């Protein structure tokens, strides 16, 4: 892949992340946060009060995915400088 092709792909990818700035995209992000408990601490005690490091690592990995999506959506919004909109009905 040439440098130009890499730049074009990167630009297209960044634009695609802009979908998360629309009403539907924000709804999806909120649902993912709720489903995966990404606003909770990574180390939460088990029922017996012990901590499971594997469970904590999984939760931290889930959190990183959401943080990446949000960061890329914000970057896309900054570069496009467009207001948030509703998703198109295609």
Secondary structure, DSSP 8 states (H G I E B T S, - for coil): --HHHHHHHHHHHHHHHGGGGSHHHHHHHHHHHHHHTTTS-S----TTS---HHHHHHHHHHHHHHHHHHHHHHHHHHHHT---------
